[in-house]
Amino acid sequence: MIKKRLEDIARERIAILLKLAGEALETDEELARRYVDLAFRIAAKARLKLPRKVKRRYCRMCKTPLVPGRTARVRIKRGSGGQRLVVTCLQCGYIRRYPLQRRSRTRRKLS
């Protein structure tokens, strides 16, 4: 009961901090980084797993919110192992590579 309540409080605070980080990015990048760092620390302390979408929106090294064209460079690379999405943080230079999978096409039957 108590653990569930603590998890709910932690999730609520994480959501608020990440929202504030998005808003603060427009005016003060350092403040945005601080909010993201606090959110990740709360998640670690409460032993919560953040969704993949949330984790991929922030640099793992410097905690900068990744905005394509502003704080991140996004490229698609082709290689022998398939296509990859390469995201480079423009603040610290950290590079993340994510495998891309082809979307399956559904063919319509001609009637």
Residue, then its C-alpha position, 0 to 999 in steps of 0.5 A: m500500500i505504502k509502496k504503491r503510494l510512493e510510486d504514484i508520487a514519484r511518477e507524478r513528480i517525474a511527469i511534472l519535471l519532464k514537462l517543466a524541462g520541455e518548457a524551460l528548454e526555450t529559455d534556459e537549457e541549463l535549467a532544462r538539464r537540471y529538471v531532467d536530471l532530477a526526474f531521472r534521479i527520482a526514477a532511480k530512487a523509486r526504482l521505476k522504469l521509464p518508458r522507452k519513448v521518454k528515455r530516448r528524448y534525453c541525452r544519456m550523458c548530459k541530460t539535455p532534451l533532444v530536439p532534432g535540429r536544435t540540440a540533436r542531429v538525426r540521421i538514417k544510416r544504411g549498413s550491412g546490419g540494416q538501417r539505423l537511426v543515429v542521434t547525436c547530441l550537439q551539446c556533448g557529442y554522445i551518439r546513440r544508434y537505434p535499429l530501424q525495422r521495416r514497416s510491414r505493408t498490407r496489400r489490399k485485395l482487388s475485388 
